[in-house]
Amino acid sequence: MQNISIPDIIANLKGRRGYEEKKAKKLGYDCLEKYFEDKLANEAQLLAENEVKEEELMAEKKALKNAPAGKKTCGCC
């Protein structure tokens, strides 16, 4: 993830600034800076959660791949 400061983000909004300000007000933020701080924090948290989920899925796939294929789980087969 790029480390971009909030004033740089706000400066680069150009025509979308009005839209983002309305959105921030609607969500209950006092100013645009707080809105972007929270937005960036949430994005970082989601990325971390997704990485953990991906690691868990990879571990499950690896465990299934390494399991012996000839064993049956039921006693009738």
C-alpha positions in Angstrom: 0.0 0.0 0.0 1.3 3.4 -0.8 2.0 5.8 2.0 0.1 8.9 0.8 -0.7 11.7 3.3 -4.2 12.9 3.7 -3.6 16.5 2.6 -2.2 15.1 -0.7 -5.3 12.9 -1.1 -7.6 15.9 -0.5 -5.5 18.1 -2.9 -5.9 15.5 -5.7 -9.7 15.2 -5.4 -10.3 18.2 -7.7 -13.9 17.8 -9.0 -14.8 15.0 -6.6 -14.1 17.2 -3.5 -17.8 18.3 -3.2 -18.9 14.7 -3.5 -16.5 13.5 -0.8 -17.5 16.3 1.5 -21.2 15.5 1.2 -20.4 11.8 1.8 -18.4 12.6 4.9 -21.1 14.8 6.3 -23.7 12.1 5.6 -21.6 9.6 7.5 -21.2 12.0 10.4 -17.7 13.2 10.1 -16.8 16.8 11.1 -14.2 17.3 8.4 -12.8 15.7 5.3 -9.5 14.8 7.1 -11.2 12.6 9.7 -13.2 10.9 7.0 -10.1 10.0 5.1 -8.2 8.9 8.2 -11.0 6.5 9.1 -11.3 5.3 5.5 -7.6 4.5 5.2 -7.6 2.8 8.6 -10.6 0.6 7.5 -8.9 -0.3 4.2 -5.7 -1.3 6.1 -7.8 -3.4 8.5 -9.6 -5.2 5.6 -6.4 -5.9 3.9 -5.0 -7.5 7.0 -8.1 -9.6 7.5 -8.0 -10.8 3.9 -4.4 -11.8 4.2 -5.2 -13.9 7.3 -8.1 -15.6 5.5 -6.0 -16.3 2.5 -3.3 -17.9 4.7 -5.9 -20.0 6.4 -7.3 -21.2 3.1 -3.9 -22.0 1.8 -3.2 -24.0 5.0 -6.4 -26.0 4.5 -5.7 -26.7 0.9 -2.2 -27.8 1.8 -3.6 -30.1 4.5 -6.1 -31.6 2.0 -3.4 -32.1 -0.6 -1.1 -33.9 1.8 -3.9 -36.2 3.2 -3.6 -39.8 2.1 -6.0 -40.4 -0.8 -6.6 -44.1 -0.2 -8.2 -43.8 3.3 -12.0 -43.8 3.5 -13.8 -42.1 6.4 -16.7 -44.5 6.6 -16.4 -48.2 7.7 -18.5 -49.6 4.9 -16.1 -48.9 2.0 
